[in-house]
Amino acid sequence: MDNSKDIIKESQKENRKAYDKKYYWDHREECLAASKVYRQTHKEKFQEYEKQYYKENKEKKIARGKKYYWENKPKCQQKAIEYREEHYEELCENKRNYYYTHDGREKARAGLWKLKKPIFDTLGYSCAFCEEKNVNVLTIDHKNNDGAKDRRGRDCNAPFRDLRDAGYPEDKIKEKYQILCCNCNFSKNRRVYLDLPEEQLNRFQKRFKTLWKKAFEFFGPCPCGCDNLKFLSIDHKNNNGAEKRRNGEKKGVALLVKFNQLDWPESLKEEYQLSCFNCNCGEKDVSKYLFVTGDS
């Protein structure tokens, strides 16, 4: 008798599932709209439920998501593109907030130096030009000045990922890359018009040379004592350069043009100074990622 009751209950359960499923697909738009309204009015309850469900069914949920993605890849990619375009500002703001509140900067640096370390191990820990050995100011440079071409259409760390995926081939690394300090690397383009005599420069190079000389006369040398114009850059004293550039401030020579138009007011010295590339662009305590000291 009990078995027959269980069978009837199971049968009723299956019938109910079939009915609910049919009803859902016959009235899908109405059901989705009602579900959306209910979720919005009970947001906290649903968030708690979804967190708990994810903890208990993590593997199952991930597997189901992956299966759906690969079965509907073009559709998923198109929806992702549309969502990013529609919510671009919101996504950027969320990413920035997460970056600054969840040790995002530290994690990003650790991941980047994990990519770079095998290249440093192959090429050594000193500048190929000036033999600077402070790892905080060392960079990886393209020997043939084809870095822009190598990165075109990709982010700046893509070439390092290519090397990782290829197993860090030693011959390719030595053929294509070298280690330079920030001063030697970032001053490459400026050497062209600062080293050449005046008669060999075009009008733009002459203009740039004049502006950097004016900036040096106004701001003076780097706090570390460096007075070589090839190595000097504009530095924000309050470390708010990234924020100002996001708000539309120009950089480099364009910023010098603006200072020149303002006739170099003394108030600029409160916000700006000239710093060499090593002081301005060098990182802090890179040795904890490379597991070497600045003198090794």
C-alpha positions as CSV (number, residue, x, y, z in Angstrom):
1,M,0.0,0.0,0.0
2,D,2.8,2.4,0.9
3,N,4.6,1.6,-2.3
4,S,1.5,2.4,-4.4
5,K,1.2,5.8,-2.5
6,D,4.8,6.6,-3.3
7,I,4.3,5.7,-7.0
8,I,1.2,8.0,-7.1
9,K,3.1,10.9,-5.5
10,E,6.1,10.5,-7.9
11,S,3.6,10.4,-10.8
12,Q,1.9,13.6,-9.6
13,K,5.3,15.2,-9.1
14,E,6.3,14.4,-12.7
15,N,3.0,15.6,-14.0
16,R,3.3,18.9,-12.1
17,K,6.9,19.4,-13.5
18,A,5.7,18.8,-17.0
19,Y,2.7,21.2,-16.5
20,D,5.0,23.9,-15.0
21,K,7.5,23.5,-17.8
22,K,4.8,23.8,-20.5
23,Y,3.2,26.8,-18.7
24,Y,6.6,28.5,-18.5
25,W,7.3,28.2,-22.3
26,D,3.7,29.1,-23.2
27,H,3.9,32.3,-21.0
28,R,7.7,32.9,-21.0
29,E,7.7,36.7,-21.3
30,E,5.1,37.1,-18.5
31,C,7.0,34.7,-16.2
32,L,10.3,36.4,-16.8
33,A,8.8,39.9,-16.1
34,A,7.1,38.6,-12.9
35,S,10.4,36.9,-11.8
36,K,12.3,40.1,-12.4
37,V,9.9,42.2,-10.3
38,Y,9.9,39.6,-7.5
39,R,13.8,39.5,-7.5
40,Q,14.0,43.3,-7.3
41,T,11.6,43.5,-4.4
42,H,13.4,40.6,-2.6
43,K,16.9,41.5,-3.7
44,E,18.7,40.7,-0.4
45,K,16.9,37.4,0.1
46,F,17.9,36.3,-3.4
47,Q,21.5,37.4,-3.1
48,E,21.8,35.4,0.1
49,Y,20.2,32.4,-1.5
50,E,22.4,32.6,-4.6
51,K,25.6,32.8,-2.5
52,Q,24.5,29.8,-0.5
53,Y,23.5,27.8,-3.6
54,Y,26.9,28.7,-5.3
55,K,28.9,27.5,-2.3
56,E,27.0,24.2,-2.2
57,N,26.9,23.6,-5.9
58,K,30.1,25.4,-7.2
59,E,31.5,22.6,-9.4
60,K,28.1,21.8,-10.9
61,K,27.3,25.5,-11.6
62,I,30.7,26.1,-13.3
63,A,30.4,22.9,-15.4
64,R,26.9,23.9,-16.5
65,G,28.0,27.5,-17.4
66,K,31.0,26.1,-19.4
67,K,28.8,23.7,-21.2
68,Y,26.3,26.3,-22.1
69,Y,29.0,28.7,-23.3
70,W,30.6,26.3,-25.7
71,E,27.3,25.2,-27.0
72,N,26.2,28.8,-27.6
73,K,29.6,30.6,-28.0
74,P,28.7,33.1,-30.8
75,K,25.5,34.1,-29.0
76,C,27.4,34.5,-25.6
77,Q,30.1,36.6,-27.2
78,Q,27.7,38.9,-28.9
79,K,25.7,39.4,-25.7
80,A,28.9,40.1,-23.8
81,I,29.9,42.8,-26.4
82,E,26.5,44.4,-26.3
83,Y,26.5,44.4,-22.5
84,R,30.0,46.0,-22.4
85,E,29.0,48.7,-24.8
86,E,25.8,49.5,-22.9
87,H,27.4,49.5,-19.4
88,Y,30.9,50.7,-20.3
89,E,31.2,53.5,-17.8
90,E,29.7,51.4,-15.0
91,L,32.1,48.5,-15.7
92,C,35.1,50.8,-15.7
93,E,34.1,52.4,-12.4
94,N,33.5,48.9,-10.8
95,K,36.9,47.7,-12.1
96,R,38.6,50.8,-10.7
97,N,36.9,50.4,-7.3
98,Y,37.7,46.7,-7.1
99,Y,41.3,47.4,-8.1
100,Y,41.9,49.9,-5.3
101,T,39.8,48.0,-2.6
102,H,40.9,44.4,-3.1
103,D,44.7,44.6,-3.4
104,G,44.2,44.6,-7.1
105,R,47.3,46.7,-7.8
106,E,49.4,44.2,-5.7
107,K,48.0,41.2,-7.5
108,A,48.4,42.8,-10.9
109,R,52.1,43.5,-10.2
110,A,52.7,40.1,-8.8
111,G,51.2,38.5,-12.0
112,L,53.2,40.8,-14.3
113,W,56.5,40.1,-12.6
114,K,55.8,36.4,-12.7
115,L,55.7,36.8,-16.5
116,K,58.9,38.9,-16.5
117,K,61.1,36.9,-14.1
118,P,62.2,34.2,-16.6
119,I,63.2,36.9,-19.1
120,F,65.3,38.7,-16.4
121,D,66.8,35.3,-15.5
122,T,67.9,34.9,-19.1
123,L,69.2,38.4,-19.8
124,G,70.5,39.3,-16.3
125,Y,69.8,42.0,-13.8
126,S,71.7,45.0,-15.1
127,C,71.2,47.7,-17.7
128,A,72.8,46.8,-21.0
129,F,73.9,50.5,-21.6
130,C,74.8,52.0,-18.2
131,E,75.1,48.7,-16.1
132,E,72.5,50.0,-13.5
133,K,71.7,47.1,-11.1
134,N,68.8,48.5,-9.1
135,V,65.9,46.1,-10.1
136,N,63.3,48.7,-9.2
137,V,64.3,50.8,-12.3
138,L,65.0,47.9,-14.8
139,T,62.8,47.3,-17.8
140,I,62.6,44.9,-20.7
141,D,63.3,46.7,-24.0
142,H,62.9,45.6,-27.7
143,K,66.4,45.8,-29.2
144,N,65.1,46.7,-32.7
145,N,62.7,49.4,-31.4
146,D,59.7,47.4,-32.7
147,G,57.8,47.3,-29.4
148,A,54.8,49.3,-30.8
149,K,54.5,46.9,-33.7
150,D,54.7,43.9,-31.5
151,R,52.0,45.2,-29.2
152,R,49.7,46.7,-31.9
153,G,46.1,45.8,-31.3
154,R,47.0,44.1,-28.0
155,D,47.8,45.1,-24.4
156,C,51.4,46.0,-23.4
157,N,52.0,42.6,-21.7
158,A,50.9,40.4,-24.6
159,P,54.5,39.9,-25.9
160,F,55.5,38.5,-22.5
161,R,52.5,36.1,-22.6
162,D,53.6,35.0,-26.0
163,L,57.0,34.1,-24.6
164,R,55.5,32.2,-21.7
165,D,53.2,30.2,-24.0
166,A,56.3,29.3,-26.2
167,G,58.2,28.1,-23.1
168,Y,60.5,31.2,-22.8
169,P,62.9,30.2,-25.6
170,E,66.3,31.5,-24.7
171,D,67.5,32.2,-28.2
172,K,64.5,34.3,-29.1
173,I,64.7,36.3,-25.8
174,K,68.4,37.2,-26.4
175,E,67.8,38.0,-30.1
176,K,64.8,40.3,-29.5
177,Y,65.1,41.8,-26.0
178,Q,67.5,43.5,-23.7
179,I,67.4,44.9,-20.1
180,L,67.6,48.7,-19.8
181,C,67.0,51.0,-16.9
182,C,64.1,53.5,-17.2
183,N,66.6,56.4,-18.0
184,C,68.2,54.5,-20.9
185,N,64.9,53.0,-22.2
186,F,62.5,56.0,-22.1
187,S,65.1,58.5,-23.4
188,K,65.6,56.7,-26.7
189,N,63.4,59.1,-28.8
190,R,64.6,62.2,-27.0
191,R,68.3,61.4,-27.7
192,V,67.5,61.9,-31.4
193,Y,66.9,65.7,-31.2
194,L,69.0,66.5,-28.1
195,D,72.2,65.0,-29.5
196,L,71.9,66.3,-33.0
197,P,73.2,69.7,-34.0
198,E,70.6,72.5,-34.5
199,E,70.9,72.5,-38.3
200,Q,69.9,68.8,-38.6
201,L,66.7,69.2,-36.6
202,N,63.2,69.8,-38.1
203,R,61.0,72.6,-36.7
204,F,59.2,70.2,-34.3
205,Q,62.4,68.9,-32.8
206,K,63.7,72.4,-32.4
207,R,60.5,73.3,-30.6
208,F,60.7,70.3,-28.3
209,K,64.4,71.0,-27.5
210,T,63.6,74.6,-26.6
211,L,60.7,73.6,-24.4
212,W,62.7,71.1,-22.4
213,K,65.5,73.7,-21.9
214,K,63.0,76.2,-20.6
215,A,61.5,73.6,-18.3
216,F,65.0,72.8,-16.9
217,E,65.7,76.5,-16.3
218,F,62.3,76.9,-14.5
219,F,62.1,73.7,-12.4
220,G,65.8,72.8,-12.0
221,P,67.3,69.2,-11.9
222,C,65.8,66.0,-10.5
223,P,65.7,65.8,-6.7
224,C,68.3,63.0,-7.0
225,G,70.7,65.5,-8.7
226,C,70.3,64.3,-12.3
227,D,70.6,67.2,-14.7
228,N,70.7,65.4,-18.1
229,L,67.8,66.6,-20.2
230,K,67.6,63.2,-22.0
231,F,66.5,61.6,-18.7
232,L,64.2,64.3,-17.2
233,S,60.4,64.0,-17.2
234,I,57.5,66.0,-15.7
235,D,56.5,64.6,-12.3
236,H,53.4,65.3,-10.2
237,K,54.6,66.1,-6.7
238,N,51.3,64.8,-5.2
239,N,51.3,61.5,-7.1
240,N,48.0,62.4,-8.8
241,G,49.2,62.3,-12.4
242,A,47.0,59.3,-13.4
243,E,43.9,61.0,-11.9
244,K,44.6,64.2,-13.7
245,R,45.2,62.5,-17.1
246,R,41.8,60.7,-16.6
247,N,40.3,64.1,-16.2
248,G,41.8,65.3,-19.5
249,E,45.2,66.7,-18.6
250,K,47.8,66.3,-21.3
251,K,51.3,64.8,-20.7
252,G,54.9,65.2,-21.9
253,V,55.7,67.9,-24.4
254,A,52.0,68.9,-24.7
255,L,52.0,69.8,-21.0
256,L,55.2,71.9,-21.5
257,V,53.4,73.7,-24.3
258,K,50.6,74.5,-21.9
259,F,53.1,75.8,-19.3
260,N,54.8,77.9,-21.9
261,Q,51.4,79.4,-22.9
262,L,50.8,80.3,-19.3
263,D,54.3,81.9,-19.2
264,W,55.7,79.6,-16.5
265,P,53.9,80.9,-13.4
266,E,55.6,80.2,-10.1
267,S,52.5,78.3,-8.8
268,L,53.5,75.4,-11.1
269,K,56.3,74.5,-8.7
270,E,53.8,73.6,-6.0
271,E,52.4,70.8,-8.2
272,Y,55.1,69.8,-10.6
273,Q,58.8,69.1,-10.7
274,L,61.3,67.5,-13.1
275,S,62.4,64.0,-12.2
276,C,64.6,61.6,-14.0
277,F,62.9,58.5,-15.5
278,N,64.5,56.3,-12.8
279,C,63.0,58.3,-10.0
280,N,59.6,59.0,-11.7
281,C,58.9,55.6,-13.3
282,G,60.8,53.2,-11.1
283,E,58.7,50.8,-9.0
284,K,58.9,50.1,-5.3
285,D,60.4,46.9,-3.9
286,V,60.3,44.8,-7.1
287,S,62.8,42.4,-5.4
288,K,60.0,40.6,-3.6
289,Y,58.6,39.5,-6.9
290,L,61.9,38.7,-8.6
291,F,63.4,37.2,-5.4
292,V,66.7,39.2,-5.9
293,T,68.2,42.2,-4.2
294,G,69.0,45.4,-6.0
295,D,72.7,44.6,-6.1
296,S,72.5,41.0,-7.3
